[in-house]
Amino acid sequence: MGTRAPQSLLLLLLFLPMLPPRGASAGSLHSPGLSECFQVNGADYRGQQNRTGPRGAGRPCLFWDQTQQHSYSSARDPQGRWGLGAHNFCRNPDGDVQPWCYVAETEEGIYWRYCDIPTCHMPGYLGCFVDSGAPPALSGPSGTSTKLTVQVCLRFCRMKGYQLAGVEAGYACFCGSESDLTRGRPAPATDCDQICFGHPGQLCGGDGRLGVYEVSVGSCQGNWTAPQGVIYSPDFPDEYGPDQNCSWALGPPGAALELTFRLFELADPRDRLELRDASSGSLLRAFDGARPPPPGTLRLSAAALLLTFRSDERGHAQGFALTYRGVQDPAENPVMPEGSAQTPAALPDGTNVSCSPRPGAPEAAMGARVFSTVMAISVLLLLLLLLLLLLSLLRQRSCLLAPGKGSPALRPSQGSRRSWAVWYRRPRGVALPCSPEDTQAESLASSYRPLSASSQSSLRSLISVL
Protein backbone atom coordinates (compact mmCIF):
# COMPACT_ATOMS: atom_id res chain seq x y z
CA MET A 1 0.00 0.00 0.00
CA GLY A 2 1.10 3.56 -0.55
CA THR A 3 1.99 6.07 2.12
CA ARG A 4 -0.99 7.22 4.18
CA ALA A 5 -1.81 10.84 3.42
CA PRO A 6 -3.96 13.14 5.58
CA GLN A 7 -7.62 12.93 4.59
CA SER A 8 -10.13 15.75 5.07
CA LEU A 9 -13.31 13.73 5.58
CA LEU A 10 -16.06 15.99 6.85
CA LEU A 11 -18.32 13.02 7.52
CA LEU A 12 -17.18 10.48 10.05
CA LEU A 13 -17.66 6.87 8.96
CA LEU A 14 -18.90 3.80 10.62
CA PHE A 15 -16.46 1.52 12.34
CA LEU A 16 -17.85 -1.99 12.02
CA PRO A 17 -17.68 -3.90 15.32
CA MET A 18 -17.59 -7.58 16.05
CA LEU A 19 -21.07 -8.80 16.78
CA PRO A 20 -22.41 -9.99 20.13
CA PRO A 21 -24.36 -13.22 20.45
CA ARG A 22 -27.63 -13.36 18.57
CA GLY A 23 -30.35 -11.38 20.31
CA ALA A 24 -27.99 -8.70 21.66
CA SER A 25 -27.59 -5.35 19.97
CA ALA A 26 -24.00 -4.26 19.52
CA GLY A 27 -24.83 -0.60 19.19
CA SER A 28 -28.32 -0.17 20.54
CA LEU A 29 -29.23 3.43 21.22
CA HIS A 30 -30.40 2.28 24.64
CA SER A 31 -27.00 0.77 25.50
CA PRO A 32 -24.46 3.59 25.03
CA GLY A 33 -22.35 2.17 27.85
CA LEU A 34 -21.34 -0.72 25.58
CA SER A 35 -19.47 1.57 23.20
CA GLU A 36 -16.12 3.32 23.42
CA CYS A 37 -16.82 5.29 20.21
CA PHE A 38 -19.51 7.80 19.33
CA GLN A 39 -18.03 9.16 16.13
CA VAL A 40 -18.94 6.82 13.34
CA ASN A 41 -15.39 6.21 12.18
CA GLY A 42 -13.95 5.70 15.66
CA ALA A 43 -11.88 8.90 15.56
CA ASP A 44 -12.71 9.36 19.25
CA TYR A 45 -11.44 5.92 20.27
CA ARG A 46 -9.12 6.23 23.30
CA GLY A 47 -9.07 2.59 24.37
CA GLN A 48 -6.05 0.34 24.83
CA GLN A 49 -6.29 -2.31 22.13
CA ASN A 50 -2.76 -2.62 20.74
CA ARG A 51 -3.16 -5.41 18.21
CA THR A 52 -5.00 -5.41 14.92
CA GLY A 53 -7.39 -8.11 16.13
CA PRO A 54 -9.50 -8.31 19.30
CA ARG A 55 -8.45 -10.12 22.48
CA GLY A 56 -4.80 -10.45 21.52
CA ALA A 57 -5.38 -11.60 17.94
CA GLY A 58 -3.80 -10.01 14.88
CA ARG A 59 -0.46 -8.30 14.57
CA PRO A 60 1.07 -6.11 17.30
CA CYS A 61 1.01 -2.37 16.74
CA LEU A 62 4.12 -0.18 16.72
CA PHE A 63 4.51 2.61 19.28
CA TRP A 64 3.47 6.01 17.96
CA ASP A 65 6.66 7.64 19.29
CA GLN A 66 8.70 5.26 17.12
CA THR A 67 6.99 5.93 13.76
CA GLN A 68 8.70 9.16 12.73
CA GLN A 69 9.47 7.68 9.30
CA HIS A 70 5.72 7.56 8.59
CA SER A 71 3.11 10.27 8.15
CA TYR A 72 1.75 10.01 11.72
CA SER A 73 3.64 9.89 15.01
CA SER A 74 3.40 11.38 18.49
CA ALA A 75 5.77 14.15 17.37
CA ARG A 76 3.08 15.37 14.97
CA ASP A 77 0.48 15.38 17.76
CA PRO A 78 2.07 17.32 20.66
CA GLN A 79 -1.33 18.43 22.03
CA GLY A 80 -2.77 14.92 21.96
CA ARG A 81 -5.66 15.92 19.71
CA TRP A 82 -5.42 12.62 17.81
CA GLY A 83 -4.70 10.57 20.93
CA LEU A 84 -1.13 9.68 19.90
CA GLY A 85 1.65 9.32 22.45
CA ALA A 86 4.23 6.96 23.94
CA HIS A 87 1.95 3.94 23.44
CA ASN A 88 0.93 1.54 20.70
CA PHE A 89 -2.87 1.71 20.97
CA CYS A 90 -5.06 1.80 17.86
CA ARG A 91 -6.08 5.31 16.77
CA ASN A 92 -7.58 7.13 13.78
CA PRO A 93 -5.57 10.34 13.38
CA ASP A 94 -6.39 10.91 9.68
CA GLY A 95 -10.17 10.45 9.68
CA ASP A 96 -10.11 7.04 7.99
CA VAL A 97 -13.11 4.69 8.12
CA GLN A 98 -11.97 3.07 11.39
CA PRO A 99 -9.03 3.02 13.85
CA TRP A 100 -5.74 1.57 12.64
CA CYS A 101 -2.07 1.32 13.59
CA TYR A 102 1.38 0.87 12.04
CA VAL A 103 2.79 -2.66 12.07
CA ALA A 104 6.19 -4.13 11.25
CA GLU A 105 6.54 -3.98 7.48
CA THR A 106 5.97 -7.24 5.65
CA GLU A 107 7.64 -8.56 2.52
CA GLU A 108 4.63 -7.32 0.56
CA GLY A 109 5.29 -3.78 1.79
CA ILE A 110 2.28 -3.62 4.14
CA TYR A 111 3.16 -1.43 7.12
CA TRP A 112 -0.27 -0.51 8.58
CA ARG A 113 -3.56 -2.30 9.21
CA TYR A 114 -7.06 -1.55 10.44
CA CYS A 115 -7.91 -2.57 14.01
CA ASP A 116 -10.96 -4.73 14.64
CA ILE A 117 -12.22 -3.32 17.97
CA PRO A 118 -15.51 -4.81 19.21
CA THR A 119 -16.17 -1.99 21.69
CA CYS A 120 -15.65 0.79 19.14
CA HIS A 121 -18.99 1.14 17.44
CA MET A 122 -21.49 3.91 17.04
CA PRO A 123 -24.62 3.29 19.18
CA GLY A 124 -27.45 2.62 16.76
CA TYR A 125 -25.37 0.39 14.47
CA LEU A 126 -26.45 -3.21 15.04
CA GLY A 127 -23.82 -5.03 13.01
CA CYS A 128 -23.09 -6.88 9.80
CA PHE A 129 -25.47 -9.66 8.71
CA VAL A 130 -25.59 -12.25 5.93
CA ASP A 131 -28.15 -11.50 3.20
CA SER A 132 -28.70 -14.54 1.00
CA GLY A 133 -31.69 -12.96 -0.73
CA ALA A 134 -34.02 -15.94 -0.13
CA PRO A 135 -35.54 -14.70 2.07
CA PRO A 136 -33.92 -11.26 2.42
CA ALA A 137 -32.36 -10.42 5.78
CA LEU A 138 -34.75 -7.45 6.12
CA SER A 139 -38.24 -8.20 4.84
CA GLY A 140 -39.54 -4.67 4.21
CA PRO A 141 -39.34 -2.43 1.14
CA SER A 142 -36.02 -1.84 -0.62
CA GLY A 143 -34.42 0.38 -3.24
CA THR A 144 -31.17 1.28 -4.93
CA SER A 145 -29.40 4.57 -5.56
CA THR A 146 -26.14 5.72 -7.05
CA LYS A 147 -26.12 8.45 -4.36
CA LEU A 148 -26.67 6.17 -1.39
CA THR A 149 -25.34 7.19 2.03
CA VAL A 150 -26.13 5.74 5.44
CA GLN A 151 -28.54 8.57 6.26
CA VAL A 152 -30.27 8.37 2.85
CA CYS A 153 -31.23 4.77 3.67
CA LEU A 154 -32.19 5.63 7.26
CA ARG A 155 -34.45 8.44 6.06
CA PHE A 156 -36.10 6.17 3.48
CA CYS A 157 -36.95 3.46 6.04
CA ARG A 158 -38.01 6.02 8.63
CA MET A 159 -40.55 7.46 6.18
CA LYS A 160 -41.81 3.94 5.48
CA GLY A 161 -42.45 3.39 9.19
CA TYR A 162 -39.86 0.66 9.82
CA GLN A 163 -37.53 0.25 12.80
CA LEU A 164 -34.39 -0.89 10.98
CA ALA A 165 -32.48 0.10 7.86
CA GLY A 166 -29.79 -1.93 6.11
CA VAL A 167 -27.23 -0.88 3.49
CA GLU A 168 -25.68 -3.39 1.11
CA ALA A 169 -23.12 -3.49 -1.71
CA GLY A 170 -22.63 0.28 -1.63
CA TYR A 171 -25.89 1.15 -3.39
CA ALA A 172 -28.81 -0.94 -1.99
CA CYS A 173 -31.13 -0.08 0.93
CA PHE A 174 -33.46 -2.49 2.78
CA CYS A 175 -36.01 -1.88 5.55
CA GLY A 176 -37.19 -4.24 8.25
CA SER A 177 -38.25 -4.75 11.86
CA GLU A 178 -36.55 -6.11 14.96
CA SER A 179 -38.17 -9.49 14.42
CA ASP A 180 -36.07 -9.88 11.25
CA LEU A 181 -32.89 -9.91 13.34
CA THR A 182 -34.05 -12.90 15.38
CA ARG A 183 -33.56 -15.09 12.31
CA GLY A 184 -30.61 -13.12 10.89
CA ARG A 185 -27.15 -14.63 10.63
CA PRO A 186 -24.32 -12.39 11.90
CA ALA A 187 -21.33 -11.97 9.60
CA PRO A 188 -17.75 -10.92 10.41
CA ALA A 189 -17.42 -7.16 10.76
CA THR A 190 -14.80 -7.05 8.03
CA ASP A 191 -17.34 -8.39 5.48
CA CYS A 192 -19.16 -5.04 5.46
CA ASP A 193 -16.38 -3.15 3.72
CA GLN A 194 -17.83 -1.50 0.59
CA ILE A 195 -17.82 2.27 0.14
CA CYS A 196 -21.18 4.01 -0.21
CA PHE A 197 -21.79 5.24 -3.76
CA GLY A 198 -23.00 8.57 -2.39
CA HIS A 199 -20.01 9.26 -0.15
CA PRO A 200 -16.47 7.92 -0.39
CA GLY A 201 -15.99 8.12 3.37
CA GLN A 202 -18.89 5.87 4.39
CA LEU A 203 -19.25 2.11 4.36
CA CYS A 204 -22.49 0.59 3.03
CA GLY A 205 -22.43 -3.13 3.74
CA GLY A 206 -20.73 -5.61 1.45
CA ASP A 207 -21.32 -8.28 -1.18
CA GLY A 208 -24.26 -10.22 0.21
CA ARG A 209 -23.70 -8.47 3.54
CA LEU A 210 -26.04 -6.01 5.21
CA GLY A 211 -24.96 -3.26 7.60
CA VAL A 212 -27.98 -2.70 9.87
CA TYR A 213 -28.94 0.49 11.77
CA GLU A 214 -31.75 1.70 13.98
CA VAL A 215 -33.71 4.35 12.05
CA SER A 216 -33.76 6.64 15.10
CA VAL A 217 -30.14 7.55 14.32
CA GLY A 218 -30.19 11.12 13.01
CA SER A 219 -33.95 11.59 13.36
CA CYS A 220 -35.28 15.12 13.78
CA GLN A 221 -37.70 14.29 16.58
CA GLY A 222 -38.39 11.58 19.12
CA ASN A 223 -39.76 10.67 22.52
CA TRP A 224 -37.10 8.94 24.65
CA THR A 225 -38.22 7.08 27.79
CA ALA A 226 -35.53 4.39 28.13
CA PRO A 227 -33.33 4.62 31.27
CA GLN A 228 -30.38 5.64 29.05
CA GLY A 229 -29.74 6.35 25.41
CA VAL A 230 -28.13 8.49 22.72
CA ILE A 231 -29.46 11.47 20.78
CA TYR A 232 -27.83 12.50 17.51
CA SER A 233 -28.16 15.72 15.56
CA PRO A 234 -30.46 15.57 12.51
CA ASP A 235 -29.14 13.53 9.55
CA PHE A 236 -26.25 12.09 11.57
CA PRO A 237 -23.81 10.60 10.49
CA ASP A 238 -24.18 13.09 7.62
CA GLU A 239 -23.86 16.79 8.37
CA TYR A 240 -27.00 18.59 9.46
CA GLY A 241 -28.48 20.90 6.83
CA PRO A 242 -29.81 24.48 6.82
CA ASP A 243 -33.11 25.60 8.35
CA GLN A 244 -33.38 22.64 10.71
CA ASN A 245 -35.97 22.83 13.51
CA CYS A 246 -35.88 19.62 15.56
CA SER A 247 -36.99 18.59 19.05
CA TRP A 248 -36.60 15.55 21.30
CA ALA A 249 -38.46 14.80 24.54
CA LEU A 250 -36.49 13.06 27.29
CA GLY A 251 -38.37 11.36 30.13
CA PRO A 252 -36.36 8.44 31.53
CA PRO A 253 -37.15 7.04 35.00
CA GLY A 254 -35.58 9.10 37.77
CA ALA A 255 -35.67 12.48 39.50
CA ALA A 256 -32.85 14.08 37.49
CA LEU A 257 -30.90 13.70 34.25
CA GLU A 258 -27.23 13.35 33.39
CA LEU A 259 -26.04 14.38 29.91
CA THR A 260 -22.62 13.84 28.34
CA PHE A 261 -21.72 15.37 24.98
CA ARG A 262 -19.58 12.91 23.04
CA LEU A 263 -19.40 15.14 19.97
CA PHE A 264 -20.31 18.79 19.46
CA GLU A 265 -19.57 20.72 16.28
CA LEU A 266 -21.94 23.49 15.19
CA ALA A 267 -21.24 25.85 12.30
CA ASP A 268 -21.78 29.25 13.98
CA PRO A 269 -23.52 31.01 16.92
CA ARG A 270 -26.85 31.00 15.07
CA ASP A 271 -27.00 27.21 15.16
CA ARG A 272 -28.31 26.59 18.65
CA LEU A 273 -29.22 23.68 20.95
CA GLU A 274 -31.51 24.44 23.91
CA LEU A 275 -32.29 22.33 26.99
CA ARG A 276 -35.59 23.14 28.71
CA ASP A 277 -37.50 21.75 31.67
CA ALA A 278 -40.37 19.83 30.08
CA SER A 279 -42.76 20.70 32.94
CA SER A 280 -42.23 24.43 33.28
CA GLY A 281 -40.60 25.32 29.96
CA SER A 282 -37.73 27.03 31.82
CA LEU A 283 -34.51 27.32 29.84
CA LEU A 284 -31.81 25.34 31.65
CA ARG A 285 -28.89 25.59 29.23
CA ALA A 286 -28.18 26.72 25.67
CA PHE A 287 -25.19 25.92 23.45
CA ASP A 288 -24.18 27.09 19.99
CA GLY A 289 -21.21 27.22 17.63
CA ALA A 290 -19.46 29.79 19.84
CA ARG A 291 -20.50 28.35 23.23
CA PRO A 292 -19.94 24.59 23.32
CA PRO A 293 -21.01 22.51 26.33
CA PRO A 294 -18.49 22.05 29.16
CA PRO A 295 -16.48 18.83 29.24
CA GLY A 296 -17.64 16.00 31.43
CA THR A 297 -21.11 15.14 32.72
CA LEU A 298 -23.85 17.77 32.97
CA ARG A 299 -26.46 17.02 35.65
CA LEU A 300 -29.86 18.71 35.46
CA SER A 301 -32.44 18.76 38.24
CA ALA A 302 -35.38 18.33 35.84
CA ALA A 303 -36.93 14.87 35.60
CA ALA A 304 -37.93 15.46 31.95
CA LEU A 305 -36.29 17.59 29.27
CA LEU A 306 -37.22 19.10 25.94
CA LEU A 307 -34.25 19.49 23.57
CA THR A 308 -34.61 21.78 20.56
CA PHE A 309 -32.10 22.37 17.78
CA ARG A 310 -32.28 25.08 15.14
CA SER A 311 -29.88 25.92 12.33
CA ASP A 312 -29.83 29.01 10.13
CA GLU A 313 -30.08 29.16 6.35
CA ARG A 314 -26.36 28.45 5.98
CA GLY A 315 -25.94 25.75 8.62
CA HIS A 316 -23.72 22.80 7.70
CA ALA A 317 -21.61 20.93 10.26
CA GLN A 318 -21.09 17.50 11.79
CA GLY A 319 -23.53 18.22 14.64
CA PHE A 320 -23.62 16.51 18.02
CA ALA A 321 -23.98 13.19 19.80
CA LEU A 322 -25.00 13.14 23.46
CA THR A 323 -25.72 10.34 25.89
CA TYR A 324 -28.26 10.63 28.66
CA ARG A 325 -29.37 8.62 31.68
CA GLY A 326 -31.96 9.10 34.39
CA VAL A 327 -30.75 9.25 38.00
CA GLN A 328 -32.82 8.74 41.16
CA ASP A 329 -31.36 11.50 43.35
CA PRO A 330 -30.87 15.09 42.16
CA ALA A 331 -27.38 16.51 42.59
CA GLU A 332 -26.54 18.71 45.55
CA ASN A 333 -25.82 21.60 43.19
CA PRO A 334 -27.89 20.88 40.07
CA VAL A 335 -28.11 23.18 37.08
CA MET A 336 -31.01 25.59 37.61
CA PRO A 337 -33.18 27.45 35.06
CA GLU A 338 -31.79 30.62 33.54
CA GLY A 339 -33.36 33.92 34.55
CA SER A 340 -34.92 32.98 37.91
CA ALA A 341 -34.47 34.87 41.17
CA GLN A 342 -31.57 33.05 42.85
CA THR A 343 -28.43 33.11 40.74
CA PRO A 344 -25.49 30.89 41.70
CA ALA A 345 -21.90 31.29 40.61
CA ALA A 346 -21.14 31.26 36.91
CA LEU A 347 -20.69 27.92 35.24
CA PRO A 348 -17.55 27.07 33.24
CA ASP A 349 -18.88 28.61 30.04
CA GLY A 350 -19.79 31.84 31.78
CA THR A 351 -23.56 31.32 31.72
CA ASN A 352 -25.32 32.20 34.97
CA VAL A 353 -28.14 29.91 35.95
CA SER A 354 -30.74 30.20 38.66
CA CYS A 355 -33.31 28.34 40.71
CA SER A 356 -37.03 28.06 40.09
CA PRO A 357 -39.24 25.55 41.90
CA ARG A 358 -41.04 22.99 39.83
CA PRO A 359 -44.86 23.02 39.80
CA GLY A 360 -46.17 21.02 42.72
CA ALA A 361 -43.03 21.55 44.85
CA PRO A 362 -44.85 23.43 47.72
CA GLU A 363 -47.47 20.70 47.96
CA ALA A 364 -44.78 18.01 48.02
CA ALA A 365 -42.84 19.83 50.74
CA MET A 366 -46.00 20.28 52.87
CA GLY A 367 -46.82 16.59 52.48
CA ALA A 368 -43.33 15.66 53.63
CA ARG A 369 -43.64 17.90 56.71
CA VAL A 370 -47.03 16.41 57.65
CA PHE A 371 -45.66 12.89 57.28
CA SER A 372 -42.62 13.71 59.47
CA THR A 373 -44.85 15.23 62.15
CA VAL A 374 -47.17 12.22 62.25
CA MET A 375 -44.21 9.84 62.48
CA ALA A 376 -42.66 11.83 65.34
CA ILE A 377 -45.93 11.84 67.31
CA SER A 378 -46.35 8.10 66.76
CA VAL A 379 -42.86 7.38 68.06
CA LEU A 380 -43.44 9.54 71.16
CA LEU A 381 -46.74 7.80 71.91
CA LEU A 382 -45.09 4.39 71.57
CA LEU A 383 -42.30 5.38 73.96
CA LEU A 384 -44.85 6.70 76.43
CA LEU A 385 -46.79 3.42 76.37
CA LEU A 386 -43.61 1.43 76.96
CA LEU A 387 -42.65 3.62 79.91
CA LEU A 388 -46.13 3.28 81.44
CA LEU A 389 -45.94 -0.50 81.09
CA LEU A 390 -42.53 -0.57 82.72
CA LEU A 391 -43.71 1.70 85.51
CA SER A 392 -46.67 -0.58 86.15
CA LEU A 393 -44.43 -3.62 86.47
CA LEU A 394 -42.05 -1.83 88.81
CA ARG A 395 -44.89 -0.73 91.07
CA GLN A 396 -46.32 -4.27 91.24
CA ARG A 397 -43.01 -6.03 91.88
CA SER A 398 -39.83 -5.03 93.57
CA CYS A 399 -37.36 -6.27 90.98
CA LEU A 400 -36.82 -6.35 87.24
CA LEU A 401 -34.00 -7.79 85.16
CA ALA A 402 -33.09 -6.99 81.54
CA PRO A 403 -33.15 -10.27 79.57
CA GLY A 404 -30.86 -11.48 76.79
CA LYS A 405 -31.79 -13.50 73.69
CA GLY A 406 -31.91 -16.84 75.58
CA SER A 407 -33.65 -18.14 78.68
CA PRO A 408 -34.52 -17.30 81.37
CA ALA A 409 -37.34 -15.10 80.15
CA LEU A 410 -38.13 -11.66 81.51
CA ARG A 411 -39.97 -12.07 84.81
CA PRO A 412 -40.22 -10.40 88.22
CA SER A 413 -38.28 -11.75 91.17
CA GLN A 414 -39.92 -13.46 94.10
CA GLY A 415 -40.72 -11.57 97.24
CA SER A 416 -43.11 -8.88 98.37
CA ARG A 417 -40.75 -6.18 99.56
CA ARG A 418 -40.98 -2.82 97.76
CA SER A 419 -37.41 -1.71 98.44
CA TRP A 420 -34.94 -1.93 95.56
CA ALA A 421 -31.46 -0.90 94.54
CA VAL A 422 -29.75 -0.20 91.21
CA TRP A 423 -26.39 -1.85 90.48
CA TYR A 424 -24.38 -0.59 87.50
CA ARG A 425 -21.62 -2.71 86.00
CA ARG A 426 -20.03 -0.17 83.67
CA PRO A 427 -19.46 -0.06 80.85
CA ARG A 428 -21.12 -3.32 79.89
CA GLY A 429 -24.53 -3.37 81.55
CA VAL A 430 -26.94 -2.80 84.41
CA ALA A 431 -29.06 -5.09 86.63
CA LEU A 432 -31.90 -4.25 88.97
CA PRO A 433 -32.06 -6.63 91.98
CA CYS A 434 -34.57 -6.11 94.76
CA SER A 435 -31.88 -5.59 97.32
CA PRO A 436 -28.15 -6.26 97.72
CA GLU A 437 -28.88 -9.59 99.42
CA ASP A 438 -31.13 -10.85 96.57
CA THR A 439 -29.10 -13.91 95.51
CA GLN A 440 -31.54 -14.87 92.77
CA ALA A 441 -31.02 -11.57 90.98
CA GLU A 442 -27.23 -11.81 91.32
CA SER A 443 -27.15 -15.29 89.82
CA LEU A 444 -29.44 -14.36 86.94
CA ALA A 445 -27.66 -11.12 86.10
CA SER A 446 -24.52 -12.93 84.97
CA SER A 447 -26.44 -14.64 82.13
CA TYR A 448 -28.15 -11.48 80.84
CA ARG A 449 -26.85 -9.39 77.96
CA PRO A 450 -25.95 -5.77 78.74
CA LEU A 451 -28.44 -3.00 78.04
CA SER A 452 -27.77 -0.34 75.43
CA ALA A 453 -26.89 3.18 76.51
CA SER A 454 -30.34 4.47 75.52
CA SER A 455 -32.06 1.76 77.59
CA GLN A 456 -29.92 2.56 80.65
CA SER A 457 -30.79 6.26 80.28
CA SER A 458 -34.51 5.46 80.07
CA LEU A 459 -34.35 3.29 83.19
CA ARG A 460 -32.46 5.91 85.16
CA SER A 461 -35.02 8.53 84.15
CA LEU A 462 -37.86 6.28 85.23
CA ILE A 463 -36.25 5.44 88.56
CA SER A 464 -35.72 9.11 89.31
CA VAL A 465 -39.48 9.76 89.33
CA LEU A 466 -40.43 6.71 91.44
N, C-alpha and C positions, 0 to 999 in steps of 0.2 A: 504494500500500500504506500501511497505517497505521503509526504509530510503533512501533518495536520495543520491546517490554517485556521485562523480565527473566523468564526461564522457569526453573522449578525442576524440571528433568527429572532424576529419579534414575537413569534408565537412559540410557546414552550410545548414540547411534544411529550406524548405519553411514553412512560417507561413501563414496559410490560413485565409484570411480576410473575413469579412462580405461583401456581394455583394452590389453594387450600383443598382439603378433602371436599368431595361433592356435598353440596348443601350449605357450605360456608361461602360467604362473599368476601373476596379478597379486598375489595375496595369499597365496601358499602358506605354510603353517606352517613349511616347511623353508627359506624365503627371507625371514626377517625383515629382512635388510639392505636389501631393496627398498623398505621402507615408512618413511615419516617419521611415521606415526601408529599408535598402539596403542590409543587409545580409539576406540570405534566411530563416534563423531560428529566425530572430528578435533579435539576440544577441546585436545589436546596438540600440535597442529601449531605448530612454531616455524620453519618454512621461510621462504623469501624470495620466494614468488610474490606479485606486486603488481598483477596484472591478473585479471579474472574468468575468463579463459580461459587454458589452458596455452600455454607457449612464446610469450608475447607477444600472444596473441589476447585478445579480449574488451575490456572497458572498464578504464581505469586506476583504481586505488583511490585514495581520499583518505588523507592522513596522519592518523593517530589523534590527534595533538596539535592538529589543526585541525578537530575534529568536536565541539566543545563544545556546539553547538546540538542535537546528537542525544543519544540515551540513553547511548552508550558512547564514551569518549575516554580518552586517556592520563591525564587528570586524575582519572578515576574509578578508575584502576588504578595507584596510586603504588608498590605493592610488586611490580608486574609479574606478578601471579598469573595474569592472563589473557593475558599476552604482548603487551600494548599498549605503545606508546612513540612516540618521534619517528621513525616509519617508516610505510609504507603497505602492509605485508604482510598477507595474509589471515589472519584469526583467527576464533575462535568463542567470544567472551566470555560469551554468554548460554545456552550449552548447546543450540544449535539442532542440526539434523540434519547439518550440515556447515559448514566454515569459510566466511566471507563477508567483505564489506567495504563501506564506504560509497562511493558513486560520485557524480559530479556529477548533480544532480537533472535529470530529463528533463521534457519538457512534460506527460507523463502522470503526473508526481508520483513516479516511481520514484527512490529515492535510495540504495538498497542492493541488492546482488546476491550470490548464492552464487558461490563460487570453485570451478572445476573443476580439481582438483589431482591429477594422475596418481599422484604419490608418496605421497599421503595416503590410505591405505587400511589397514584392519585385516587383518593376516595371517590367512589362513583364508577371506577373501572372494575369490572367483575372478572376479567380474565380472557384468555384465548381458548376457543372451543372448536372442536372438529365440526365441519359442515359437509356432510356427504351428499346433501341435496335430496335424499329420499329416506325419510322426510327431511325438510330443512331444519336447521338447528333452532331458528326462530320462525314460528308458524304464521306470523302476521304479514301485512303487505310489504312489498319490496320495490326497489327501483335502482337505477344506475345513473351515474352522472360523471362527465369528464371534469367537473369542478368540485368533486366530493371532498369535504373535510369532515372531521369528527362532528363539529357542531351542525353542519348541514344535515347530517343523518339524524342527530339528536332532535333537531327542530322538526324534521319530517315526521318522525315517530311520535313526538309530543303532540303534534297537530292531529295525528290519527288516533290519539287516545291510548297509546300503549305505554307500558312501563319500561321496556328495554329497547335499546337500539344496538344493532351490530353492523360493523363495517368489515368488508371483505374484498380482497384482491385489489385494493386501491381505488375502486370505483363503484362498488355495490353496497347498498344499504338494505338492511332487513329489520323488521319490527317484531316484537314478541312480548310475552308476559313472563312472570317469574316461574310459572309452572313449566315453561319450556326448558328452564335450566335443570329441573329435576331429572330430566332424561338426557341432558346434554353430556357430551364426553369432553372433559378438559384436555387441552393440548399443551405441549411445552410452550413456554412464553416466547422462545426464540422463533416459533413458527409464524407468529404474527409480525412480519418484518417488512411488509410492502408499504412504500410511500403513497400517501394520498395523492390522487391526481390533482386535487384542488390546492394542495399546499405541499411543497417539498420538505417541510420540516415536521410533518405529521405522519404517523403510521396508521394505516387502515387495513388491519387484518393481514391475511396471507392467502396463499393458494389453497382453497378448501378450508380455510381457517377464518374464524369469526372473532373479532375483538368486540366484546360486549360491554355496554355502558348503561347506567341508569339515566333515564331521560331528564331527571331533575337537575343534572349537571348543566349549569349555565341557563337555567330557566329565569324568566323575568318576574315571577311571582311564586308564592308557595305558602303553605301553612305547615309549620314544623312543630310537632308535638313529641317527638322521640326524646329520650333523656339526653342524648348528645347527637351531634351531627355536623355537617359542613354546609356553608352557603357560599356559592360562587357568584361572581359578577355576571351580568347577562352575556350570553354567547361564549362563555368560557368553555374550552380552552382558547377559542379565538379572542381577538380583541373586542371590547364592547364598541358599539357604534354611536353615532350622534343622536341627539334627541331621545335618549333613553329615559323612561320614567317607570321604575320598577319598585316593587315592595314585597317584603317577606314578613310574615307573622311568626314570632317565636313564642311558644308556650309550653316548654318542657316541664315535667314535674319538679317542684322545688319552690323555695321562697325567694331565690335570687338567681342570677345568671352570671356565668363566666365566659368571656369571649377572648379568643386569641387570634390575632391576624397573622396568618402564615404567609400572605403575599398582599402587597398593597402598592399599586402603581396607577395613579390617575393622571390624566393629561395636564390639567391646569386647575386653578382655584374654583372655576365655575362647574367642575365636575365634583359632585358632593354626595357623601353618604351620611345620613342622619339616623340616630338611634333614639327612639322615643318610648316612653312608658305607654304600654298599650291601654292601660286603664284610664289614665288622666290626660294622655297626649302631651305630657311635659317633655321637652327636649332634654335628653340626658347628655349626649355627646354628638359632635359633628366633625367630620374629617373631609378633607379635599386634597387636591393636588399639591397645595402648599402647606397643609397641616396634616401630616400622616398620623396614624394612631401611635401611641407610645409602645415601646417594646414590652414583651411579657404579657401577662394575663390581666385583662380588664374585668373587674367585678362590678356588677350593677345591682342595685337593691330591688329593682323591679322584678316581679315574678313572670311578666310577659312583656315582650318587646315588639315594636313595629320598626322595621328597617326600611328606609326608602333611599333609592339611588337615582340621581338625575345627572344627565350629561348635556352639555350645550350642543350647538349645531356643528361644532368642529371636533367633538370628543372622539378620540381614538387612543386606546391604551390597553395594556394587558388586563387591568382591573384588580380584583381582590379575591382572596380565598380566606375565609375565617371559620374557625371551629367554635362551637358553643357547647355548653353543658349546664343543666340545671343543678343547683346546690340547695341543700335543705336549710342552711343557716346563713342569713345575710352577714356580710363582712362587718367588722367593727367600724370601719370608715368607708362605707360604700360610696360610689359615685352618685351625687344627688342631681336633681334637675337644674338646668341653667335658668337663672333669672328669678329664683325664689328668695325669700327674705334672708335666710342665714347663709352666708357665703364663706366656705372654708378656704384654706390656703390654695394657691394656684397649683394646678396639676402640671405634669412635666411639659405639656405643650403650651402652657401659658393660659389655658382656658379655665376661668373660674366657674365653679359649679356650686349649687346650693341645695337646700333641703326643702322639700314640700311633702306633707303627709299624704299618703294614699287615701282615696275615698274609703270610708269605713274604719279608719284607724282609731278615731275617738271611741266608737262603739266597742271595738276590740279591746282597747285599753281598759274601758270601764268594766267589761265582762271579766277581764283578768283580775281587776281589783276586787270585784264582788266574789269571785271564786276564792281568792286568797283569804278574804275576810271570813268566809264561811268555813274554810278549812281550819283557820286559826281558832275560831270559836269551838269547832268540833273537837280539836285536840285539847283545848282547855277543859271542856266538859268531861272528856274521857279521863283526864288526869284527876279532876275533882272527884269523879266517881270512884276511882281507884283509891284515892286518899281516904274517902269516907269509909270504904270497905275495910281498909287497913286499920283505921281508927276504931271501927266497930269490933274487929277481932282483938285489938289490944285492950279494949275496955272489958271484953268478956273474959279474956284469959290474961295471965300474967307473963306470958313468954311467947316469943315468936322467933323462929330461925329461918334464915334465907336458904332455900334448897338449891342443890345442883341438878344436873341432868338425870342422875340415877336415884335409886331409893336411898334413904327413906323419904317419903313424900312430905310435903309441907303440912305440918300439924302443930297444934298447941301443945305445950308441955303439961304434965300432970301437976296438980296442986291447985289450991284455991287462994293462995296469997296474992295480993295485988301489988306488992312491992316488986321492983325490977331494977336491973342495972344494965348499962351499956358497956360492953368490952370491945375495944378497937384493936385489931391486930394489923397495924399499918406495915407496908402499904398494900397488903394483899387482901384484906377483907374485914368483915365486922360480924359479930354474933350477938344475939340478944338473949342471954339466959335470965331466968327469973331472979336469981340472986347468986352471989359468988359461990355459995355452997351447992348449987344445982348441978349435980354430977351428970345427970342425963344430958343437959344442954352442952356441958363440956365435952362429953364423949361424942355427941352428934356433930358438934361444930367442926371437928377435924375432918369429917367426910364431906363437908359442904363447900361448894365453889365460892370464891370471893365475889362480893357484890361490886358492881361498877361504881365509878365515882358519882354519877348522877343519882343512883339508887341510895348510896350512903347519905348524900346531901338531902334527899327527900325524907329519909328516915330521921335524920337529925332535926329537920324542920318540924316534922310531926311530933317528935318527942318533946320539943321545946314548948309546945302548946298544951301538952297533957298535964 
